[in-house]
Amino acid sequence: MHGKNRPLLAGVLCVFGLLALPQTTWAKWYLLASTHPNNLVVVDTETDTVVKDIALEGRGPALYIAPNPAQPQFAYVVNNLAKSVAMVDLDEGKQVKSFDLASDNELVRTMAIDVNTQGTRLFVHEMPIRQDLGRYTAQDNRIRVIDLETNETLTTFPAPRQVMGLASSQDGKRLYLFSVGQDIFVHSTEDGALLDTIPLANRNISGIARTDGLPLGGTYQESGHLVSFGTFTTDSITNQVTLGIGSLDLTQADPELKIVELQPFVEGDYVLTGALSPHTNKAYFAYNSLWKVDPKTRHIEKKVSLSNTYFAPLVHPEGKKVYCGSNWHDVAVYDAESLDLLTKIPLGHSQTGGVSVLRFVNR
Amino acid sequence: MKHLKAANSKARAVTASVAQATSETVEEDVVGMAQPIGCTTIFNPGWEANPWGGASSMCAPMEADLLSCANLCWWPAQVPDSLQNAPEWAKGCSGMNQEDWRNLDVVFPKTGTSG
């Protein structure tokens, strides 16, 4: 082989090598953000700039987002006053379908959706109310299971009330339901049977009256199937509340709920939730301040004031940045190590607050 | 509930229902959190206060959570019910933090209804 062809050959081999790598090693991470009035904003997290602002159809506000990990071209967004789930083509930049939950005599809203890792099922927690003349009757809550190959409903199964978070196990066999003021319920995705209950509110530990916690703003699939959230533990004698970090590794078949109590929950450090970095095992909390805690030592390593309230801290899937947002018209990006403000990403409209209105997707 | 006293027929119906459920050892299906998610525990408009009775843990500035509280009815008394009765309340100011939030509608109670 002539020496002058070697650079060309090396280039060709490099291209083939890159193409042979799994998608996740070369694709980019994007941030999806629900905003008013009824939009899904796509942010390139390499440049931290908005690359698409997708107006959804019908009435807003755009709320909870569930990316499709297996087909990241598509994401699912609750809108229409929480009565529909819009299917959005991120490449085309438009809504391609709407799953309407309500019927003629039943008003149905949702506060929790999830797409399994395999990208084959959309789970929707439904809160139905039967509408009769002059009378509303609350119906039993349920999970609707939608086949994403046919976009048809496969089945529904009974579910607890007040569910505000859903998460699928990595193998797709179990669905975890996070409910206000209750334990964590584990259902089979095959037949909907209740397989297990993981004590959270009722941990039955001496000295602890109860523990509350919800994976608000959860990005578990992007974090290696690590569900993490702030916990609030009430002392049974003093009634004092302690802020902690809870985590559940959904790569495990029978995961253990780990809770580390960190600091007194006081007015100056009010938070809605927190997040655990799977890269460094450091816990992040944000509301009117952003701070980082080492759960092993309970030492607050760094704390910075925020320019305004951000409801949720999200650890970037690569672990080097923390995105604070969910309610303001921008997302503030901080260095995960130093907590230096890197940039603010103007979204053009206010975010809609609430649960899982920011998610990452790998494209 | 033990610190509240029913003052009208609907509230008395709730009290009776709870008492009946307790006597029949029916498990409650709606449970509150000991630590409420949301920054206020007071339901009087204009009198927001946090679980400690103060205001320092409220959103700063207030516009940071006004819309998100209305979306999901977190504050059922302080902001209009945008899910059911006043869905267009924030239409004139959907990007509140960049627009003039005086464009928000004023919502008055409906007349001619019992309650």
Interface residues (C-beta under 8 A of the other chain):
Chain A: T35 H36 P37 R59 G60 P61 L63 L81 A82 R109 M111 P160 R161 Q162 V180 G181 Q182 A201 A209 R210 D212 L214 L216 F232 T234 V241 F265 V266 E267 G268 Y270 L272 Y287 N288 N308 T309 F311 S326 N327 W328 H329 G348 H349 S350 Q351 T352 G353 G354
Chain B: D29 V30 V31 G32 M33 A34 Q35 I37 C39 N50 W52 G54 S56 S57 C59 A60 P61 A64 D65 L67 S68 C69 N71 L72 S82 L83 P87 A90 K91 S94 G95 M96 N97 Q98
